[in-house]
Structure formats: structure tokens, C-alpha cells
Amino acid sequence: MTLLQKYRRLAALILLNFAVLAFFLAHVAGLFHWPFISQMENLAYDTRMLLSMQEKPDNRIVIVDIDEKSLAAEGRWPWSRDKLAVLLDRLFDDYGVSLVGFDVIFAEPDRSSGLGILDSLAQNEFSDIPEFRRQVEEMRPNLDYDNIFAMSMDGRPVVLGLYFNVASEGGRVTTSGALPEPAFSKNDLGGRAITSPLAVGYGANLAELQQHAGGGGHFNPTIDEDGIVRRVPLLYEYDGNYYEALSLVVTRLLLGVERVEPVFVTDVAGNYAGLEWLKIGYNYIPVDDRVQAMVPYRGRQGSFPYVSATDVINATADSAILANAVVLVGTTAPGLFDLRSTPVQSKFPGVEIHANMIAGILDQKIREKPEYVRGVEFLSLLATGLLITLVLPLLTPAWAMGVTFLLLMLTVFFNYYVWEVENIVLPVASSIMLILFMFLLNMSYGFFIERRRKSEITNLFGQYVPPELVEEMSNDPQAYSQEAEEREMTVLFTDVRGFTTLSEGLTPKELSRLMNEFLTSQTSIIHEHRGTIDKYMGDAIMAFWGAPIADPDHARHALEAGLAMIRKMYALHDEFEKRGWPRLNIGVGINTGIMSVGNMGSKFRTAYTAIGDAVNLGSRLEGLTKQYGVDLIVGEETMKKLPDYAFRELDRVRVKGKLEPIAIYEPLSKREAVSEQELNELRIMEEALHYYRAQDWKNAESLFTYLQRTFLKRPVYELYLERLVYFQENPPGEAWDGAFTFTIK
């Protein structure tokens, strides 16, 4: 067959491949958005971030931590401003730090000194006492904590934090405090636009504090749809002005640069295209179309040295750590709510996000995601999709898997090379998903073609072995073994009672028709409940659950099948009578345990069957249904598997061939469907059995007599009353364990 003929034969598959390719290309081109690809891209980004972490601490930036230790020593937050002034004086005068940035906000005046109360007293109650007013004025410099804090910042490189609101709160736009000087305004851009986040409100510091600080920057991160912080907006627009991020201001002051400069690019035609970088001196910071920079996480929490704030205040901190360092004052205490979810850690201090940004700007390690990567992604998808479309349909499954694996590895390694060496974030999720989708499409197409052959196998062999076994063999022939194996399974036996007598009045044809219809209905129920027919033995059926298809609910399915078979038996009574056939009654025995299952027999004939003590016990339980006058009996292991069903304990017995006694039960229904009267009957039955096994014959006889008279006259009650008459005349002795021994099968 020529290559062209092969393509013609596979025309439907090739068209499907092109459809998948077109779908992905349309997503990349922006014709529609598929959120799942974005979610996978975020996952791929996080994976690359985790793989590329440096895992080495950066001692240039130190975090002075308002931690649990500091709160316990200095009191709950917020602290008085005079204490923060001490903190600043210690950092600059005693430890010689180069710069301090606050990842906290001071939006309200400090009234902890009581100065406001003294002023009120001086103006009201003690207004006629000049000496009181004079003393208040003398104390004012020592009690005006905001002024003390402001003076401690004066002339020092201190950066205060603030935040912006991008949405109104309850329909109200809120602003507080004084904003720092903006980086630039719209008028400074010469008509060019910057699409940074637009704020409608803000929360800033007291004007007195901001005026004496060296600068101020916002600490708003970008929180993606999955709640993870991967980027920080370096600029926020408010009222026509653009304000810098805290990390940007800290880095700018550290480098001694007065202003940040926006760097715009032009397209190939020389037209304005958009903002590409922000420039601080000789440092270029790549930004996306929202003026956001990707946070270059060095590692998990602790990538920068931490010093407890109380140790700085009390001058017990290690001076070697703090000397000449950039200090960020922030908090890791859970109660102060500055923990963020990041690619490297689910609970990550917000202050360390800023530290990572500062280190990344200084090292020029901020990764780029330029606009042209969308074109690269589009061309990569087109080339990969065409290759798969034209090559994969011609290959065998093994070769197709090999080629797919090779394409995946090349895509991943190239992407990681660009990430690690070129510092560029190239989208990879769409390429990986395209390769996998197209591989699954080609394999699925082949599967459905093979399905036709499997159907032929089923038609040939389905009448000899259970359909589930045929399906399992045809799905994965290599996994199927004729060797027997041990599994926990549940077996069901059913037999028509008095069949020999019932069949005497029927002709052979009538008997055949009756049994065919009856066994067909019973078999259908077994198959509906995922059971496997082991064999028919005249008027008897043996079935099991748990093989060849593994079934963790084998006990439940077997019991539900048994109950349904009994209901079907009663439903057929009237129909059989109309045809002149006798009513058929069955007994059902169900048992759960370890069984050997597999192909067994001789070289002349084999059958897929189950054997073992648990199987034999299931057969014995079916035989006991006649002795206790019930339709269905289950073993103790089956009962334990079904705690949501109500059971009547019938007896503790030794069946033929077994030395150990076992408890046997009659299933009733789901517990929620059992009436209060039935529950009361079960409780009395349980008490009667207790007296019976304790050889308290009189109390046992009294309760069984009450049960027989009060409730339905069940044969089991009559059985126990007969035993009690016998045991009162012939006591079983002290060694009796309460079990009844059966010598018949």
C-alpha cells in the first residue's frame, strides 16, 4: 500500500487531528480562552520554579520579623511608635544597616502615650490652671510618639509601605493617609499608555510620617485565579499618576537612582507597541502588558536571614547579620495575616516576596515573558501538530508511544533550557497538552477499530465463558493468566426446593421451557449486579463476585443480587400458575472469603471456576435455608462487609466438613428501611439466643414462645422450641459452645 493510499484510508483520523490542532491554535491566537490550559500553564510555571530554585540564602537582605517571639516580648501589634523609633535607631546607629523598608502601614495616629487625654484635660477640666498646660507642653516632645517616629526616619533611607484598592468597598471608595510622590504621571509619557492596574482607593501612612520617610511603595501582589502569588505589579495607577511597588522603591534608593524610567518598544514597522521594561540606572526589569514582574523565588521561607524584631529593640541581635544589609520589617505571625500562597510554599511570608523581588532586580534575574512568545508558541504548536498528524497514524502503537515520548522530552527540555539559560518564560502547557491529546486521539481511533475484532471474539466465546472474562481477555490478553490465584470474593449458591417432585407432572418440553425461563431471569439478575456465572447444576446456580473483574464491593453486589433473585422468584409465581406450571421456591446461600479462582479442569476440558473452603461453606449455607425456613442465609464474613444492612442472627452452626462453628444470618434490608417492630423483634431474638447459649433453657423458652406468638410464626422459632425441649431432657454439658452440628450437606 502506497503512502497516499494509507493517508486516504486514515482520512477521518487525519481530519480529527487537524481539528484538534485548530482548536489549540485558536486558543493561542486569542480567538477564545480555555481556562484549563491556563491552569496547566500555571502548574508548569510552578514546576519550573521549584526545579530552578537556588536554595542558597541571600545575606544582602535581612528580614526583621515581627514574629510570635516579638509579640510575646513587646506586646500585641500595633506597637507604640516610640518603640518603632527605637527599632530604627538600633538598625541604623547600632547595626549600620543601609536601608529599611516597612511591609506594614501606619495609617492612624498613635494615641498610646495618653497625650490626647492630657490635651483634653488642659482644654477643659484644667483650662484655668496655667501650670498644668505648661507641664503638658513640656511633656509633649516625649509623648508625641508619631513625631518621635517621624524624626527617627528624617534623613534616613526609610521606605514606608501602602496598599491600593482596585474595587470599591460596599459601593464606597476609601482613601486614607498620604500618598508618596508618584514615579511619574500620564502627562510624562508623551501620549503613550501604560496598562497597569487601576486603583480606586488606597490606604497609606500618616502625612507626618510619609513626609519624613525617604519614599513609599505599595505592597500589593497579584493573586492569580488559583490563589497563588507569581507576579507583582511594579506600578499602580491612581488619579492619573503611577506609583511604585515597595521592592522597586527600595532597590531604586539602594542604587541611588532618583527616578524609574519606562522603556517602550516599537514593532517592525516603527510603530509604538508598548511598555517592555522599567529601568533603574543600568538595571532593566522586564514587565508584562500589565506592568507586572515575575517573582524570582530563591526557595522556601528562609531564603533570607530572619532576625526577631525584639532582639533588635533590645540590642541582642547578631551584628554580623545586619551590618550593611537592606532590612525589610515585616511579620510572619499568623495572627497578622501576611502569609501568602506561592509556587514554592502554601504559606509564605508576604515580606519575603518583596525580598525576592529586590534580590531579583539587583541580580537581573527577573524572567521575561515578551509579547513575541505568543508567536513562538503558535509556530511550535503548528509544527508539532503537523508532525503528529502526518506521522503518528502510520505507526504501530509501540512506535507511536516512543515518538510521542520523544516529542514530549524535546518540548520539555527545550522549554527548560530557555527558562534557565535565556531567562525567558516560554509557554509549554499547550504544547504538552496538544501532544497528549493527539496521541490519545490516535490511540483511541485504533482502539475502536480493534473493538470490532473484540466483538467477533465475544460472539464466538461469550456463550462459553462470562462476558466480563471475554472483555478482560480481549482488552489485555497479556495480563490474563490461566494460573489460579487467591482472592477475597463472595460466592452465591441457589437451588430449587423439591425440584424432583415438581418436575414429575411436567413433560420434558415443559420442564425445559420452565427451567430456561426461570434460570434466564435469575442469570440476568446476577449479570446486572456484576456477577460471574460459574456453572449451572441442573436446577442450581453457582455464581461469584470479585473475579475475573476485581470488585471491591463484591459482598454488597452478591447480597443485592440474592435479594433481587428472591423477589423475582415470587414475582414469577402467578405467571407460572397461569401457564399451568408449579411455583418454584429457591434457597440462596452467600459467603465471603478467600477463594482460589482461575481456569481449572483437565487437558480435555477446563472452566473458569472458584474453589476453596469459603466456596464449600456457601454451598452448605444454601442447604441450611430449608432447615431454618428462610429464603437466604449469609455467612458471618459477608455480614461484616455490610454494616448498613440489618441481619437476623439465625444460629451458630458446624456444617459438614468444618470443625469451627460459624454464625449464620438472614438479611432483612437496609437499616433505614427496618421498622421499629422489626428492630424490637431482632433485639428479643438476640436476647433469646443469649439465654439459649448460656443454657438458661427456661428464659430462652419464654422468649422464643413470646416471639412465636407475638410476631410472625417463623419456622426458626419453632426450631428452637423443639431444641429446647430436647436440651432440657438431654443437657449438652458445660463444654457446649452453643453451636449446632449438622451432619448433612
N, C-alpha and C positions, 0 to 999 in steps of 0.2 A: 504494500500500500504506500503510495507516494505521500509526501508531506502535505500536499494540498488536499488529498483525499482524507487524510487524518483530520485536518482542520475542518473540512466540511462535515465529517462525522461528529465533530465536537463543537459545531457551530453554536448550539444552545448554551453550552458551558462557557464558550468564549464571550458570548453576549452578556452572560451573567457577570463574568469577570469585569468586562468594560463598565457595566452598571455600577458595580461596587467601586471601581476606580473613580468614576464620575462623581459618585456620592462624596468620597473623601476630598476630591479636588474642589468641589463646590463648597465644602466646609472651609477649606484653607483660603479659598478666594473670597470668603465672607458673604457668600450668597445666602447662607443660613448658618445657624450656630447649633452644634450638637454638644450639650453640656458634658456628656460622658467623656468626650475627647479632652476637654479642659480638665476634668478631674484626673484623668490618666496622665496628662501633661504635668499637673501639679505633683502627682506621685513620682513621676520620672525626675522632676526637678529635685524633689526632696531626697531621692535615692542618690543622685549625683552629688548633692550637697553632703550627704553623710559619708560618701566614699572619698570625698576630697578634703575633708576636714584636716587641719594641720595638727590638732591635738597637742600643741605646744603653747604654754601660757605667754601672753604678751605683757611684759612688765612696764611698758611705757604708760599704760593707762591703768589706774587703780580705782576700784570702786569702794568708796566709803559707805558702808552698809548700815542703814537704819534697820537693824535686824532684831530678832527676839531678845538677844542679849542686851542690846542698847535700850530697847523699850523697858526691859525689866530694871535696868540700872538708872535710866534717866526719866522714866515716866512715859505715859502714853503720848502718842503723836496727836496734834502738833506740839512741838516743844516751844518754849518761850524763845523769842528772837535774840535775847541776850545770850542764851546758850548757843545759838547758831553763830552768833558773833564770836564767841569763844572758839567754836569749831573752826571758823575761818581763820582767826588769828593763829591758832595752833598750826593749821595747814601751811600758811604762808610764812609765819615767823619762826616757828619751831622746826617744821619739817621741810621747808623750802620747796613746796610744790610749784609747778609752773603755771597752772591754770586750774580753776574749779568750775564745774558745771553742775547745776542743780536739776535733777529729774523730778523735782517736786515744785509745787506752786504756792505762793504766799499771797493769796487773794484778799484776805481780810486783815484788818488791824489787829495787833497783839494787845489784848486787854488784861493779860495775866498779871501785870505788875500792880494793878489797882489804881493807876494814875487817873483813870477816868472817874473813879469814885471820889478821889481826893478833889478833882476839879469840880465835881458836882457839889461837894460839901462846901468848897470855897465860894461857890457862886450862890449857894442857898443858905443852909443852916448857919455857916460861919462867915457869911459875907461881911458882917460888921466887925470881924476880928482881923485886922491887917497882918498881925504876926502869923496867923495860920496861912494866909495867902502867900506871905513871903517864904515861909518854910516849904510850901508846896512848890514854889518856883525854884527854890534851891535844890529840891529833890528831883525835879523834873528830868535833868540830864541822866540821872541814874535809873529813872523809871520809864523813860520813853524807849522801850525795847526796839521798836521799829527803827527809830533814829540810830540807836546803837548798832543795829544790824546793818543799816544803810551806810553808816560811817566805816564799818569794817570792810565793806565792799569798795569804798571810794578809792579810786586809783589802782585797783587791783583787777587782774583779768578774771572776772567772775561772770558767768553766763547763767541767766535765770531761764527756767522752763515755763511754757504756757501751752494751752491747747486751743484748738479751733473746733467749732461745731459746724457740721455740714448740713444739718437739718434742724428745724425749729423744735423746741420742746413744748408740746401741748399747744402748738399754734403761736407760741411766743418766741421771739428772737431775744436771746440773753447775751449780754456782754458785761464783763466785769474787769476791773483793773485797767492798767495802761499798757498798750502795745509798745514794743521796742521800735526803733527806726526800721522801716522796711528795707529790703535789699534793693529794690527799685520799683518803679511804678509802670503802668501801661504806657504812659507818655514817654518813658525812657526807651521803649522798644522800637521806635520808629515805624509804627504801624503793624509790626509783626505780633502774632498772637501766641500766647503760651496757654496750653490747656491743662493747667494744674488744677488740683481740687479747689472748689469754690466754697469758701466758708460763709455762713450767715451769722455767726456769732463767735464769741471767744471767751476764754477765761484766762486772764493774765494777772500779773503781780501788781501790788500797790505801786502807785506812781512814784512815791518816795523811794522805794526800793529799786524800781527799774531805772530811775534817773541816775543812781549811783553805781549801777552794775555796768560791766563792760559790754553787755549785749544780752539778747534774749532770743530764744528759738523754740519752736513748737516740738512737742514730743509725740505727735500723732503718728502711729504706724498705719500701714494699710493692712486691713484684715480681709483675707480672701474669703470666698463663699464657704470654704470648709473650716473657717475659723482660725487659720494659720497665718502668721506674720512672715511674709517672704520679702516684702518691699517696704521702703519708707519714702513718702513724698518729701522731696527736698524743698519744695516751695508750696505755699498755700496762698491763694488769692483772697484778699478781703478788701472791699471798698476800693477796688482799682489798684491796690498795692500788693506786692508779693513779699511774703515773709519766709525767712529761712527756717530749716529744721535745726534742732538743738545740736546735732552732730556736725552740721555744716558750719554753724557759728563757732563752735569750739575749735574746729580744725582751722577755720579762717583766722581766728585770733592767735592760735598757736603758731601759725605760719607768718603772722604779721601782715596779713593781706587786708586791705581796707574794705574792698568790695568783691562780691562774687559777680562773675561775668557770664551771661548766657552766650552760648556758641551755637549759631544756626548753620544749617547746611542747605545746599541748593541741589536740585535734581540735575540730570544730564543736560537739560535744556537751559539751565541757568536760572530757573525759577525758584522762588522761596519754597522750601519743603518743610521745615520745622526745626524745633529745638532738638539738638542731639547731645550736647554736653553742657555742664556747668564748669566754669574754670575758676580755680582758686590759685593765683600765682602761676606756677608751672604745672599744677595738678589739674587733670581733666577727669571729670566724673561723668560717666555715661548715664543717661536717663532715658526712660521710655516716653511714649507720647503723653503720659500724664505727669511727667517730670518726677518719676519715681525711680529710685535706685534700688538694686537688689542687695539685700543684706548679706555680706560675705562672712557667714558664721565660721568662726575658727573651730568651734567644738561645743560641747555641752557646757552647762553652767560651771564656772570656774576657769574659763579660758583667760581670765584676767584676775590679778590678785584682789582679794577682798580684805578690807580692814573694817573692824567694827567701829561705828561712829563713837561709841562711848570710850573706846580706847584712845581715839584722837583727842576727845574732850579732856580726858584725864591724863594725857601725855604718856600713855603706856604703849602706844603703837610702835612698831618696828620702823625706825627712821630710814633704814636702808631700802625699804619697800617704797616709801613715799617721796624720797628725795628726787626733785626734778620731774616728778610724774605729773601727768594730766589726771586730775581727780574728778570723778563723777559721783555726786552724792545722790543716792537712791535707796530703794528699800527692797528687801526680799521677804519681809514679814508677811505671811499670808493675809493677815487682817487688814493690810493697807492696799490690797487689791492692785498690785502692779506685776502680776505674773501673767505671761502670755504663752500661747501655744505656738511653737515654731517647728521647722523641719527637723531640728536636732533634739528637741525635748518638749514634752507636752506642757510642762510648767516651767517657764523660763523667765528670769527677771527682765522687766522692761528696760531697766537701766543698762543691762549688758547688751541689749540690742544696739543702743547708741554707741557703746564701746566698740562693738564690732564694726559699726559704720565708720567711726573715726579712724580705727586701725586700717580699714579697707581703703579709705581715701588717702591716708598717708602713704600706704604701700602701693597705691594704684592697682588694687586688687578687686575693684568693683566690676563685676561681669557685665558685658554688653549684650543687649538684645536689639540690634539696629533694625530698622524697618526692612532692609533687604533680606532678612532671614525668612520672611514670608515667601519671597520669590524662590529662595533656595529650597524651602520646604515643598513648594509646589512642584518644582522641577524634579526633586528627589522622589516624590510620590509618583509622578508621571513615569519616570524611568523605571522605578521598581515595579509599578503596576503593569507596564507593558511587558517587562521581562517575565513576570509571573504568568501573565495571560497567554503569552506565546510559548512558554517552555513547560510550565508545570503540567498542563493537561496531557502532554506526551510522555510523561514519566510514570514509572511504577510507583506505588505508594512509598517504598523504601527510598528510592531516589528523590521523590518529591519531598519527603521529610528531610533528607540530607540537604537538598538545595535550600529549602526554607530555613533550616537551622543556620546554614552558611550566610544567607542574606540577613538574618537577624543579628548574627555576630558581627558582620561587617557594618551594619547600621549602628549598632550599639558602640562598637569600638571607635568608629569614625566620629560619632557624636561626642563621645567622652574625650577624644583627642582634641576636638575643637573646644570643648569646655575647659579642659585642663591646660592646654598649651596656648591656645589663641584667646582664652578668657571670654569666649562668646557662648551665649545660651542659644543653641540651635534646637528647635522643637524636634522631639523624637517620638512622642506617643502616637502621632498619626501614622508615621511610617511603620512602627511595630504593629499597630492595630490593623493597618492595611495588609501587611504580610500575613498575619494570623487569620484575618477574615477570609482572604483569598485562598489560603491553604485549606481552611475548613470548608470553604465552598467547593473546592476541587475534590477534597476527600469525601464530602457529603454526596456530591454528584456520583462519584464512583460507588459509594455505599448503596445508593438507590438502584444503580444498575445491577450490583451484586444481589440486591434484595430479591430481584426476580428469580435468581438461581436458588436463593434460600427458600423461596416459596415452593419451588419444584421439589426441593428436599423435604419440606414439610408435608406436601401432598403425598410423597412416596412413603414417608416413615411415620407421619403423625398418628396413623391408626395403630401403630405398634408400641410406641413409647409416648409418654406425656408430651403435650405441645411445648411446655416450658423447657423440657430437656432438649427437644429438637432446636428450639430457639437458641438455647445456650450453646449447643454444639456448633450451630451454624454461625453464631456471632464470633466465637473464638475457639475454634477447634483445638488449638494448641493447649488451651487451658483445661480442656476436658480430659480426665483420666478415668480409665476403666478400673483402676485400683480402688478398692473400698477405702473409705475414710470415716473417722468418727466425728459425729456432730451432735450437738444438742438439738433434738427435734421433737415433734409431737405426732403421735400416731393415732389413728381413728379406726375402729372396727365396728361394723354394723352387720346385723344378721336378722333375717325374717323369722319371727317366732312361729313355731308349729307349721313350718312350710310343708313338710311331708304330708300332713293331714289335709292342709288347704289345697294342695295340688291334686289330691285323689279325685276330686269331682270335675277336673278340667281335662279337655282334650290336649294333646301335645301342642297343637297350634295355638289354642287359647292360652295355655301356660306360657308359651314362648312370647306371645304378644303382651301378656300381663307383665312378665319379668322385664321385657325390653323397655316397656313404658316406665315401669317403676324405677329400674336401675338408671335409665336415661335421666329422669328427673333428679335422682339422688346424685348422679355424677355431675350434672350441670351445676348443682349447688356447691359441690366440692371444688370444681374448677373456678366458679365465681369467687370463691374465698381463697384462691391461690394455692389450692391443694394439688397433690400429685396422686393419681390413682396407681396404687401398687399392683393390685390384682383383683379379679372377681373370682369368688369361690362359690359357684352355684348361685345361691341367693344372698351371699355375703359379699361385703366390700371391705378392702383394706386400703387406706389412704394415709398419706403423711404430709407434714408441712416442715419446711426448712431445707429441702433438697429436691431437685438439684439446684434450685434458686435459693440462695440464702434469704431467710425471712426472720428478722429479729422478733416479730410478733406472731411466731408460729402457734403458740398456745392459744392466743386470742382468736386467730383465724380458724383454728380447728374447732374451738368451742362454738363460735358463731356458726360455723358450717353444721355442726352436730345439732344445734338448736333449730336451725333452718330446715334440716332434713326431717326432724320430728314434726315440725309444723306442716311441711309438705306432705308427710305421711297422713296426717289427719285430714288435710285438705282433699286428698285423693279418695277418702273413704266413700263419700257419697257418689263420686263419679264412677268408682269401680262397681258399686252396688247397682247403678243404673245399667251397667253392661252385663250384670249377672256374675260379676267376679267377686271373690271373697275380699273382705277387708284385710289389709296387710298391716301387721304391727311389727315394729323393729325395736331392737335394743342397741344402744350405742355405747361403746366404751372408748374413753380418750385417756391417753397417758403421755407424759413428757419425761424425757431423759436422754441419756447418751446412747446413741444407736450407731451401728455400722451401716453405711449406705454406699451402694455402688452396683456395678454390674456383677451379678453372681449367677452361677449355674454350672453347666458342663460345657465341653467342647462342642456339643451338639446344639445346645440352646442356652442363652443367657437372658437375664432380665434385670432391669434396674429395680432394686428392692432394698428394704431395710430389715435388719435382723438385730437381735440382742435381747437382754432381759427386759428392757423397757418396752420393747415391741410385744414380747410374750405377755407382759403384765397388762398391756392394753387389750389383748385378746381375752384375758381372764376377766377383766372388768366388764366387757360386753356380756360375758356369760353370767355375771352376777346380777345383771339388771332383772332377770327373771326371779331371782331369789328375794330381791328387795322390792319387787313390784314397781320399779321406776323405768322410765324410758332411757335415761342417760346417766352414766356414772363416770366420774373423772378421778384420776389419781391425785395424791397429795401434791406432787410437784406441779401439776397443771393448775391446781387451785392456788398455789403460792404465786404463780405468774400473773394472776388476775385479781388484784386486790379490789378492783371496782365492781366485782360481781359478788352476789350473795350466794352462799352454798349451804346446803343442809348436810351436816356430817351424818353419814349412814351407819358406819361401823368402823372397827379396826379389825382387819382380817389377815389370815395367812392363806394365800392362794396355793394351788397345787404347784409344786416345784420351787416354792420360796419358803425360807425359814424365818425371815424377818417379817414382822407384821407391818401392814401399811394401812393408813387411813383412807377411806373412800368417801366421796362426796357426790351429792346430787345438786347440779347447778340450777338456780332459780331464774335470776335475771339480773340486770344492773341494780346496784344497791338503791339508787334513787327511785326505782320503779317498784320496790318491795313495800307492801302495805304494812301498817303498824300491827295488824293482826298476824301477818306472816312473821314479822320480826319477833312478836311475842311467842309464837309457836316455836321458832328457832331457839329462843332462849330457854324455853321449858324443855325442849328436846336435848339441849346441851346439858342442862341440869340432870335430866333423867339418865343420860349416858354417864355422867359423873358418878351417880349413885350405883349404876349398873357395874361400872368398872371397879368401884370400891366394894363390891359385893354386899351393898346395902339393898337387899332384894325388896324389902317392903316399901321403902321410899321410891325405889325405881319403879316398882309395880304400880304404886299410887299415881306417879306422874305419867307413865305410859297409858294407864287406864283413862286418866284425865284427857290426855292428848287424843285418844281414840274417840272419846265421847264428845269432846268439845269442838274439835276441828274435823277436817275430812278424815274419813276412815281409811288411812293409808295402810297398805299391806305391811310396811315396815314396823308399825306399832304392834300389829298382831303378831309379827315375827318375834319381837322382843318379849311380848307377854307369854308366848309359848316357851321361849328360852327360860324366862324367869320361873315358870312352873317347874321346869326340869332342874334348874340350878338350885332351887330351894330344896329339892329332894336329893339332888346329887351335886353338892358344892364342888367347885373346881379346885379348891385348895388355895393356900396362901401364895404359891408360886405363880398363880394365874395372872397374866398381864392384860387381861381384858380383851384379847383378840380371839376371834372365832376362826377356826381352822376348817377350810374347805378341802375336801378330798376329790372333788370333781372339777373338770375343766369348765 
